[in-house]
Amino acid sequence: MKPGDRVPTESELVSRYGVSRITVRKVLDLLAREGLIVRERGRGTHVAHLRLEHGLARVVSFTDDMRQRGFQAGTKVLFSGLQPAPESIARELAVPEGTELARLDRLRLADGEPMCIEQSYLVHRLLPGILDHDFSTRSLREVKVGEYGIRWSRARQTIQAVLATPELAHVLSVKPNAALLYIERVSYSQEDVPVEFLRVYYRADRYVLYNELSGGAG
């Protein structure tokens, strides 16, 4: 069965496998606790989508991440244009308020399914003409490296849980007020200059964030 497929009802499973209803119910309860099936009132029981682990130890592009997992990465450009830096983002990028930024909003997909929304704010003078490229087919990271020679040396980020606004819910194909994982990240070039301020809204039903911690003196 594939993610999203309907799971037979208890009665159907009892009839098909010749076991008791109690046994069927225990198995379904176990599968639900393991996150392998999802029960929804009025819709029945369906095979759950596997949640992808997203590491925090290093910066990995969405395209590379999906490629390594065996998914076909896709991108839909939601917005592309130049705008002056508001005070909050200017502070993060260490530039004067009003500095010209290249803004790129993208819906990222895995095998055609919405996974996250990325909003990139790039210091335009460091990447002049960056928005001339077609980012529905090209990787932003590959363009930054290939066309401008910019590689990330480090990044700092914050993570929090937020609720999906109606607009975000519509684009991500989730219900309004569904839980999202929200990341803000500032990425630095090899010259240790902040180049990109990034906002990412991940579907919490498809992502798990993880990190490896080393033991220390306690």
C-alpha positions in Angstrom: 0.0 0.0 0.0 1.1 3.6 -0.7 1.0 6.6 1.5 -2.6 8.0 1.5 -4.2 4.6 0.6 -7.2 3.7 2.6 -6.7 0.9 5.1 -9.6 -1.7 5.2 -12.1 -1.3 8.0 -12.0 -3.6 11.1 -14.9 -5.6 9.7 -13.1 -6.0 6.3 -9.9 -7.2 8.0 -11.7 -9.6 10.2 -13.4 -11.1 7.2 -10.3 -11.2 5.0 -7.9 -12.8 7.6 -10.3 -14.8 9.8 -9.0 -13.2 13.0 -10.9 -11.7 15.9 -12.0 -8.0 16.0 -9.9 -7.6 19.2 -6.8 -8.8 17.4 -7.4 -6.4 14.5 -8.0 -3.5 16.8 -4.8 -4.2 18.7 -2.8 -4.3 15.5 -4.3 -1.1 14.2 -3.7 0.6 17.6 0.0 -0.4 17.4 0.3 0.9 13.8 -1.2 4.2 14.8 1.1 4.6 17.8 4.1 3.9 15.5 2.9 6.6 13.1 2.4 4.2 10.2 -1.4 4.8 9.8 -3.5 7.9 10.4 -7.1 7.7 11.7 -9.4 10.6 10.8 -13.0 11.0 11.9 -15.2 10.9 8.9 -12.4 9.9 6.5 -11.4 6.5 7.9 -7.9 5.1 8.3 -5.1 5.7 5.8 -1.4 4.8 5.3 0.7 7.6 6.8 3.3 9.5 4.9 6.8 8.9 6.3 8.2 11.9 8.2 11.6 13.0 6.9 14.4 13.7 9.3 16.1 17.0 8.7 19.6 17.4 10.2 20.7 20.6 11.9 24.4 20.0 12.0 25.1 21.3 8.4 23.4 23.4 5.7 22.0 21.1 3.0 20.1 22.4 0.0 16.5 21.0 -0.4 17.4 19.7 -3.9 20.4 17.8 -2.6 18.5 16.5 0.4 15.6 15.1 -1.7 18.1 13.6 -4.2 19.9 11.8 -1.5 16.6 10.4 -0.2 15.5 9.1 -3.6 12.8 11.7 -4.2 12.3 13.9 -7.2 12.7 17.5 -6.1 10.5 20.1 -7.6 10.1 23.9 -7.3 7.3 26.4 -7.9 8.4 30.0 -7.8 5.8 32.0 -5.8 7.4 35.4 -5.9 10.6 36.9 -7.5 11.5 40.6 -7.2 13.6 43.3 -5.7 12.6 45.2 -2.5 14.2 47.4 0.1 15.4 45.7 3.3 13.0 46.2 6.2 14.7 47.1 9.5 14.4 43.6 11.0 16.0 41.8 8.0 18.6 44.6 7.5 19.7 44.0 11.0 20.2 40.2 10.4 22.2 40.9 7.2 24.2 43.7 8.8 23.2 46.2 6.0 21.5 49.6 6.2 17.8 49.6 6.3 16.5 50.1 2.7 19.4 48.2 1.1 18.2 46.5 -2.1 17.4 42.8 -1.6 16.5 40.1 -4.1 13.6 38.2 -2.7 12.7 34.7 -3.9 9.8 32.7 -2.5 9.6 29.1 -3.6 7.3 26.1 -2.9 9.5 23.0 -2.6 8.0 19.6 -3.6 9.1 16.0 -3.2 7.6 13.7 -5.9 5.0 16.5 -6.5 3.9 16.8 -2.9 4.3 20.2 -1.1 7.0 20.0 1.6 7.9 23.5 2.6 7.9 27.2 1.6 11.3 29.0 1.4 11.5 32.8 1.4 15.1 33.9 0.5 16.3 37.5 1.0 19.7 38.0 -0.7 21.9 41.1 -0.7 21.5 42.1 -4.3 24.8 43.9 -4.7 26.6 40.7 -3.9 24.6 38.7 -6.4 23.7 41.2 -9.1 21.1 39.9 -11.6 20.5 36.7 -9.5 16.7 36.8 -10.2 17.4 36.6 -14.0 17.7 32.8 -13.6 14.8 30.4 -13.7 14.6 28.9 -10.2 11.8 26.6 -11.1 14.4 24.4 -12.8 17.7 25.6 -11.3 19.1 25.2 -7.8 19.7 28.6 -6.0 22.8 27.1 -4.4 24.2 25.9 -7.7 23.7 29.4 -9.2 25.4 31.1 -6.2 28.4 28.8 -6.5 28.7 28.6 -10.3 27.8 32.1 -11.3 29.0 34.1 -8.2 31.5 31.9 -6.5 29.7 32.1 -3.2 29.9 29.2 -0.8 28.4 29.0 2.7 31.0 28.9 5.4 28.5 28.9 8.3 25.0 29.8 9.2 23.0 30.6 12.4 19.4 29.8 12.7 16.4 29.7 15.1 13.6 27.2 15.1 10.1 27.4 16.5 6.6 25.9 16.0 4.0 28.1 14.4 0.4 27.6 13.1 -0.4 27.7 9.4 -2.1 30.9 8.3 -4.9 30.3 5.7 -2.5 31.4 2.9 0.3 29.1 4.0 -2.2 26.2 4.5 -3.5 26.6 1.0 -0.1 26.5 -0.6 1.2 23.6 1.6 -2.0 21.6 1.2 -2.6 21.4 5.0 -5.5 22.6 7.1 -5.5 26.1 8.5 -3.8 26.2 12.0 -1.9 23.0 11.2 1.4 22.8 13.0 4.5 24.0 11.0 8.2 24.0 11.8 9.5 27.6 11.2 13.2 28.3 10.6 15.0 31.6 10.3 18.5 31.3 9.0 21.3 33.7 8.2 24.0 32.2 5.9 27.6 33.6 5.6 29.9 33.5 2.6 33.5 32.2 2.7 34.5 35.8 3.5 32.2 35.5 6.6 29.8 38.1 5.1 26.1 37.6 5.6 24.5 37.1 2.2 21.1 35.4 2.7 18.3 35.7 5.2 16.0 32.7 4.9 12.6 31.9 6.2 11.4 28.3 5.8 7.9 26.9 6.7 8.1 23.1 6.9 5.1 20.8 7.1 5.3 19.3 10.6 3.5 16.1 9.4 6.4 15.4 7.0 9.5 16.7 8.8 11.3 15.8 12.0 14.3 18.0 13.0 17.2 16.2 14.6 20.7 16.9 15.9 23.5 14.9 17.3 24.9 16.1 20.6 28.3 15.0 22.0 28.7 14.3 25.7 30.4 16.8 27.9 31.5 17.1 31.5 28.5 17.3 33.7 
